[in-house]
Amino acid sequence: MKIVDVILSKSYTGFYFDDQKAIKEGATLDGFRYVGEPKTPGFQSIRIPGEAISIQLVLEDGLVATGDCAAVQYSGAGGRDPLFLADDFIPFIEKELVPLLKGEDVSNFKSLAEKYDKLEINGKRLHTAIRYGITQALLKATSLVKRKTMAEVVREEYGITDTKYEEVAVFSQSGDDRYLNADKMIIKQVDVLPHALINHVETKLGKNGEILREYIKYLKNRILDIRASEDYNPVIQVDVYGTIGMIFDNDSRKIVDYLKELASVASPFKLRVEGPVDAGSREATMQSLKEITALIDAENVGVEIVADEWCNTLEDVKYFADNKAGHILQIKTPDLGGVNNVVEAIMYCNEKGIGAYCGGTCNETSISCEVTTNIAIGAKASQILAKPGMGVDEAIMIVRNEMNRVLALANRR
């Protein structure tokens, strides 16, 4: 089955692009906007509306497969590709990629996805967002041709022989409203919560970590107070964007001692801390997380480290996994480019005994989230992010509903 036409349109994401560097350097919230000067190239203000590009592949039989080119909230930070705006990239796709896509046979996903993921135009690889969207559409197209779910296509083409399709733990993110949104998560019995967006030392972490310590205490007590059943025991996971490293000068010993305090406060619930350090480069961040993880394991500290910043590409994921730089690695799906890389990253983590967190960003679309939900199920991730947006309910709805549909259909077969 061949592609006969490619249709592009501007789309909008479930959140915004935020200038992470400006936020870390002290930008303040004024209502829903940030006040201050942008620090990252491409940003005209610190917070701008999120954009995507929808790619619709029209097949010979008239069926249409859609993928969305989307980039993370903190574009241009942590070694990522620059800001992705639709009006800048639609002309490029029209000129350079549409002629190549027309006539492609979509009967096999893996080989075609690898072709476009590795494609170079004028000596440069495509922006990660473009690779992300094209390969989503190709996976959907192959699933239409094969009359199977995308999760089943993943298992078939990547040699995953398990015939049972199981739920993947869902991790919900609160955004700045870390209290009201946490209530929503507890009521809906989310597996992992609340993310909490701890991205500023003075207002969210505390100069000695006291604000985060009190927040985790509050969250633990809130779960105990309002949960519907004692059988509901979620994992507490907070993303701190390197701020713990900032207050302890990336001293691994001091960081682990502080994490011990947090784990004690979180008990009886399991605690995960995402991105405790951002040392400014891939190598330095990896080495720091490796040291912290080793100390935690040696001292049997009741906390798990989740690697995020600088663990962006498939090669990065393998590098962090090989060095045990974290107990769980976030596979930040848009950052990997082609979704074929997401499949391989999950499989590699599983082989190495490292948790595979099929993540992403609040700044995606319903289309990209449904595709990556299929991939998380097919490749057997240990955790998936509820996305897009920061409203909690909508993201849980999109991911859980797609998951339940796929499980019901694939297991029935």
Buried (B, 14 or more C-beta within 10 A) or exposed (E): BBBEEBEBEEBEBBBBBBBBBBBBEEBEBEEEBBBBEBBBEBBEBBBBEBBBBBBBBBBEEEEBBBBBBBBBBBBBBBBBBBBBBBEBBBEBBEEBBBEBBBEBBBEBBBEBBBBBBEBEEEEEBBBBBBBBBBBBBBBBBBBBBBEBBBBBBBBBBBEBEEEEBEEBBBBBBBBBBBBEBBBBBBEBBBBBBBBBBBBBBEEBBBEEBEBBBEBBBBBBEBBEEEBEEEEEEBBBBBBBBBBBBBBBEBBBEBBBBBBBBBBBBBEEBBBBBBBBBBBBEBEBBBBBBBBBBBBBEEEEBBBBBBBBBBBBBBEBBBBBBEBBBBBBBBBBBBBBBBBBBBBBBBBBBBEBEBBBBBBBBBBBBBBBBBBBBBBBBBBBBBBBBBBBBBBBBBBBBBBBEBBEBBBEBBEEE
